[in-house]
Amino acid sequence: MATTVSDRPGYGQLLRTPGAWTFLLPGFAARQPFAMLTIGIVLLVQHTTGSYGTAGAVAAVAGVSMALVAPQGGKFADRFGQRAVLLPGVLLHTASVSALTALALADAPLWALFAAAVPTGASVPQIGPMVRARWAAMLGATPDRPASPLMSTAAAFESVTDEFTFVLGPVIATALCTGVHPAAGLITEAALTLVGGLLFAAQRATQPAPRPAATADRPHTSALSVPGVRVLVVAFLGIGAVFGGMQVSLTAFSQEIGHPGVNGLLYGIFAAGNMLAGIVCGAIAWKSSPQRRLVVGYMVLTLMASGLWAVHSVPLLAGLGLLVGLCIAPALISGYTLVESLVPATARTEAFTWLTGAVALGQAAAVTVAGQLADAHGASTGFLVPLAGTVLALVTLLALRSRLSPKSVGRTVARGIGHREPVTVD
């Protein structure tokens, strides 16, 4: 689908892309559960067991399960189409969340909660990557046209949408769990998954065409075989550590000071900073490469995360949380933008799910470690987890940043964002 663009594309022009609203609206509803699941599990299990460590462990099992299975779902979506993956996925997820909720309320043993958390995480619908794949299909490079300048705007718009869900999701889940019933957050998550997922799956006209079956001269290649994708996975693990560490540590901090309702406000400010930065990033006509923006943005993110553990007042924590949030969106947008130039179109949904899965895996590890630290040493020690995650990811990113540059050594498959020459892979 060709799109005419100006020299300075913007959000208005992006949203006028024919067919965009047919998948954006149901996609927005269907991606809310991604931001509600972890905090919903933590609040319910902590209520029934009295332990942040136990709650974090159950949430971590769901996160690890999602991180391991999501890329395979992305691969199947590339191969067979998004609808074929979504329909059974949303049904399984709804049933799994219902089972986990019932077991937690029945004071089931920990092994039973772990068992229910596995399919709960594995079946989380990867709506965000699927929406990004639809934008790439509509705006990305093809043999007949170059990539649209709106691709970079689409990456920013999706980051803003993701962060808006991270503003709404945890706040809604926390309000439901604390104001209605401890299980209300997960019940709402399951309902949104079912309704939103089915409506999104019904939009068949805009889904990317399934790729052809593998042949001897055109074998299927995993997106993870691209070196740059592996580097981005590590970078996104660090971002996941920020999300997970902030969720648990802010919850523990709010309980520690005797004002549990402050949790939603603090996390909402953190996520609002992320969303605001995403809006600004999408409105700027960048001259620097996404590789450089990713490295610089990650450096600043690590610096901001380094002070969280030392803050002990609500106003200061809100202010620093806002600064941390402002630093996340530039890194996320740059990473997602790089996928279009690094990965063949036939593997982009899988690539996007690897990055989303990396965020979930980093979040799962952070939730577990931060929960244990908060139980043993207080809420402030949980804030060391975002710092450790970003430091490790930054070191890897600096050491391997050269792998984020596309190589021109073979068959042309795409045209990179910010690059006017064809990008090729072996």
N, C-alpha and C positions, 0 to 999 in steps of 0.2 A: 504494500500500500504506500504509494508515494506521498510525500508531504512537502509542501512549499514552505520555506522558512526564510526569515530575514537574517541580516548579519548579527543581530543581537536578539536571539530567541529568548522568550520569557515564559513564565508559568501560564499566562493567558493563552499564548499561542499553543503551548503544549496541550492544554485542556480542550482546545478546539480541534485536536486531532480526531478525525472521524472514527467513531466507535469507542473512544476512550472511556466515556462515562458508563458504558454498558458493563465494563469489568471493574471500574474503580469503585463504584458504590457498593456492590456486593463484596468486593475484595476488602474494603475497609471494615465492614462488619465481620468478615470471616477471619481477619488477622488480629482482631482484638484478643481472642483467647491466648495467643502467643505471649502477650504481656501479662495476662491474668493468671496463667497456670502456676508458675513458680510461687508467687506470693500467696495464691489461694491454697496451695498445698502446705506451705510453711505455716500460715495462720491456722488452718484446720488441725494439722497434726500437732502443732505446738499447744493448741487448746486442749486436745485430747490426751497428750502425753506430758505436757509441762516442760518439754525440752526443746530448745532451739537446735541442739545438735541432732536429735532424732528427726526433727522436722526438716532440717537442711539435708540430712542423708536421704530421706525419702524423695525430696525434690531433686536431689542430685541424681538419683537413679533414673528418674523421669528425664532429666536433662541429658544424661549420658546416652540413654536409649534413643532419644530423638537425634542426638548428634551422630550416632552410628548408623541409624536407619534412614535419616532424611536424604543423604546423598543418593542412596539407592532409589528412593522415591523420585528424586529429581531425574535420575537416569531413566527410570521407567516412563516418566512424563515426557522426556525427550523422545523416547522410542515409540510409545503407544498413545501419547496425547494426555493432556492434563485431566480431562474428564474421567478417563479410565482409572486414574490413580485416586482422584478426589472422592468419587462416589463411595467405594468401600472404605476409604480412609476415615471420612467423617462419621460414618456409622460405627466403625470400630472405636473411634476416639470417644464418642458419646457414651457408648457402653462401658468403656474402660474407666472413664472419669466417674461414672455412676457407681461402678463397683468399688473404686478407691474411696469414694466418699462414704459409702455404706460401711466399708470395713473400718475406716477411721472412727466413725461414730459408734461402732459396735465394740471399740477397744480391742480390735483384732491384734494378734502378735505382730511384731515388727516384720517378720519374714513375709507375712501376708500382704502388708503394705508395700513392701519391696516388689512382690510378685505382681501386684496390681499396677504399680508405677511403671513397670517395663512396657506393657502395651499402651499405657496412657501417653508416655513420651514418644514411643515409636510411631504412634498414629497421629501426632500433631500435624494438621494440614499445613503444607509449606506455601501459604498464599503469597507472602512477600516475594519469594523467588519466582513464583509463577507469574505474578504481575510484572516483575522486572523482565522476565522472558517475553512477555507480550509486548512490552515497550520495545525491546530489542528487535523483535520480529517486525514491528511496524516502522521503526526508525533506523535500524541498524543497516550496515552495508550489505549489499547483495551484488551478484555479478552484473546487475543492470544499473546500479546507482551507488554513490558513496554514502557513508553514514551521515545522517542528519545532524546538524548542530544541536538539535533538540535532545539528542541522546544524553548529553551531560546535564541538561536541565531535568530530564526524566530521572536520572540517578539522584539528583538533589531532591526532587519532588518526592521520590519514594523514601528517601531518608527522613524527610519531614513527616511523611505519613507514618512511617515506623515510629518516630519519636512522639508523634501525637498519640499513637496507641500506647506508648510507654508513659505518657502523661495520664491518659484516661484509664488504661487497664489497671495498674496498681491502685490508683485512687478509688476506682469503682469496686475492685475486689476488696480492698481494705474497708471501705464504707459498708459494704454488704456483710462482711465477716464480723465487723465490730458492732454494727448497728442493727442488723437483722438476725443473722445466725452464722455461726462459724463455718457452716457448709455452704452458705449462700453464694460465696465467690465462685466455688467450683461448679455449682449447679448452673449458674449464669454462664460460666465459661463453656460448659457442654452445650447449652442451648444455642449460644451464638455460633459455636462451631457447626452445629447441625444445620441451622437455618442459613447462615451466611455461606457455608461451604457448598450447600446444594444450589443456592442461587448463583454463586460464582461458577460452579461446574456447568450450569445451564447456558453460559455465554460461550457457545462453541465457535461463533464466527471469528472471534479475536484470538483464539488460542493458537500458538505456533503449530505449524503442520508437523506431524510426527516424522521423524527421520526415517529413511529407508532401512531395510534390513541390512545387516553387515554382509559384505562380500569379501572375496579374497583381495581385491584391489581397493576396497574402501572399508577397512575394519572399524569397529566401534572403538573409540579411544576415550578413556576416562579423563575428565577434566583435571583430576588430581595428578595426571602425568605431566601437566604443564608446570615447570618449575616455579613460575610466578604465582600460580594459584596456591602452591604449598607455602610460599612466603606469606601470602595474604591470609591463609588459614591461621598461621601463628599470630599474625597481627590481630586478627579478629578474636582469637582466644583471649588475648589481653583485654580487649574491649568487653568481652563477656565477663571477665573477672571483675571489671568495674561495675557492671550491672548487678551481678550476683552479690558482690561484697557490699554494695550500697544498699541493696534490698534488705539483707539480713541485719547489717550493722545499724541501719536507720531504724528498723523495727526494734532491735534490742535497745538502742539508745532511747527511743521513745518510752519503752517499758521501764527502763532504768530511771528515768526522771519522773515517772508517774503520770505521763500524759500520752497514752498510746495513740490517741487520735492525731497527734502531731506527725506521725509516721507518713500518712498520706500526703500531707502538706509538704514535708521535706523532700519526699521522693518526687512529688509533682514539680517542685521548683527545679530539682536536678534535671528531670526529663524536659521541662520547659526550656531550660538553657540549651539542651541538645536540639530541640525543635527550632528555637530561634536561630541558632547557628546554621541549621540546615536551610532555613528560608533565605538567609543572607548569602550562603554559599551558592545557592541556585540562582540568585539574582546577579552575581558577579560574572563578568566576562573575563575568565582567568587567562593570563598569559603564561603562567608557570605550568609545568607538566603535572599530571596527577601523581606521578611518582614522587616528585619533590614535595608536593602538598601533603602527601601521606606521611613522609618522614618528618617534616617540620611540625605538622599537626600532632603527631605522636609524641614528639619531644615535649611539646607544651602540655599535652595531656598527662604525661608522666610527672612533670613538674607540679602540676596542680594537685594530682592525687597524692603527692608526697606529704601534704600537710593535713590530710583528713584525720589521721589518728590523734593529732595533738589538739583538736578543737573539742571543747566541752560545753558550749552554749548553743542554744537553738539559733539565734540570729547569725552567729559566725558560721555555724555548720550549714545553714541555708545559703549564705553568701558563697562559701567555698564550694558547696555542692553545685550551685549555679555555674561557677567558673569551670568545674570539671565537666558539667554537661555541655557547656559551650565548646569544649575541646573535642568532644566525641564525634559530632556530626562531620567535621571536615575530614577526619580519618575514615569514617564509614563511607562517605560519598566518594572520596578518592579511590578507595579500594573497590567499590562496586563499579566505578567508571572504568577502572583498569581491566575488568573482566571482558569488556567488549573488544579490547585490543589484544588480549592475550589468548582468548579461548574461541575455538570455532563455534559457529552458530548452532551446530548440532549437539553441543554439550553445554550450552550456557545455563539451562535450568539446573543441571547437575552442579555446575560451578557455583551458582548462586546459593544452592542448598548446602554446599560444602562450607561456604562462608557463614550462612545462617546457623548451620550446625556447629561451627566453631564457636560462635557467640554462645550458643546453648551449652556447649561442653565447658567453656570457660566459666559460664555462669553457674553450672552445676558444681564444678570444683570449688568455685569461690563460695557458694552457698554452704557447702559442707564444711570447708575450713573455717570460714567466718563464723558459722554457727558454733563449732567446737570452741573457737577462741572466745566468742562472746559468753558461752556458758562457763568457761574456766577462768577467764581473766577480765571480763567486762566488755562492754560494747566498743570501747575505743580501740581495743586490739583487733577487732574485726576489720577496722578500716585499713589495717596493714595489708590486707589481701589485695585490694585494687592497686596499691603501690607495687607489690611484688609481681603481680600479673603484668602490669604495664612495663616495668623495668625489664623483665625477661623477654617480653615481646619486642621491645625497642632494641635491645641488643641484637636479637636475631634479624630484625628489619634492617638495621644499619650494616650488619655483616653481609647480608644477602640482597641488598637493594638493587644490585645490577640485574638480578633475575626478573625484575619487574619491567624491564625494557623488552618489547617484542623483538624477536630475531627474524631477519628476512633471509631464510635459507631453504625455502621449499615451495610448496603449493600455496597459492593465495587463498585465504579463507575469510578475511575480514579486513576492515579498515579502522584503525584505532582512533579513539577520541583524542583530538589534539594532534593527530598525525595525518598527513596528506598522502603518504606513500602506502601502498598495499602492505599489510602485515601477513606474514606467512609462518607456517610451522613445518616441522619435519614430517 
